[in-house]
Amino acid sequence: MINLSRIARLADVLLDVVGVAVGSLMLVIGIETYRDGGSLSWPIAGSVLFLVNLWVACRRFTRRREPAPSS
C-alpha cells in the first residue's frame, strides 16, 4: 500500500533543500553579473532569496526535531 503521508513529507524535505540550492545559485549568478557590470539588485535579490529559503528550511527542520507531544 502506498503511504501518501510519507511521500508528502519526503517531497517537503526535497523542496526545502532545492529552495536553498536555488537561492545559493541565484546569489552566485547575481555576484557574477554584478562583477561583469550589472546592477547591484541582482546580488541583493539573490541574497534575499537565499536567506529566506535557508530560514524556511531551518525552521522546518527544527520543528521536525521537536518531540511529539504526549497525550
C-alpha positions in Angstrom: 0.0 0.0 0.0 1.2 3.5 -0.9 1.9 5.7 2.1 1.0 9.2 0.8 1.9 11.0 4.0 5.5 9.6 3.8 5.7 10.7 0.2 4.4 14.2 1.1 7.0 14.5 3.9 9.8 13.4 1.6 8.7 15.9 -1.1 8.5 18.6 1.5 12.1 18.0 2.6 13.3 17.8 -1.0 11.6 21.1 -1.8 13.3 22.7 1.2 16.7 21.6 0.1 16.1 22.6 -3.5 15.0 26.0 -2.4 18.3 26.6 -0.6 20.2 25.3 -3.6 18.3 27.6 -6.0 18.8 30.6 -3.7 22.6 30.0 -3.5 22.8 29.6 -7.3 20.9 32.9 -7.7 23.3 34.6 -5.3 26.4 33.3 -7.2 24.9 34.3 -10.5 24.0 37.7 -9.1 27.5 38.3 -7.9 29.0 37.3 -11.2 26.5 39.6 -13.0 27.5 42.5 -10.7 31.2 41.9 -11.3 30.6 42.0 -15.1 29.0 45.4 -14.8 25.4 44.5 -14.0 23.0 46.0 -11.5 23.5 45.7 -7.7 20.0 44.5 -7.4 21.0 41.0 -8.7 23.2 40.1 -5.7 20.7 41.7 -3.3 17.8 39.6 -4.8 20.0 36.5 -4.7 21.0 37.0 -1.0 17.4 37.7 0.0 16.1 34.6 -1.8 18.9 32.5 -0.3 18.3 33.8 3.3 14.5 33.3 3.1 14.9 29.8 1.8 17.5 29.0 4.4 15.3 30.4 7.2 12.3 28.3 6.0 14.4 25.1 5.8 15.9 25.7 9.2 12.6 26.4 10.8 11.1 23.3 9.3 14.0 21.0 10.3 14.0 22.3 13.9 10.2 21.7 14.0 10.8 18.1 12.9 13.4 17.6 15.7 11.0 18.6 18.5 9.5 15.6 20.2 5.9 14.8 19.5 3.5 15.9 22.3 2.5 13.1 24.5 -1.2 12.8 25.4 
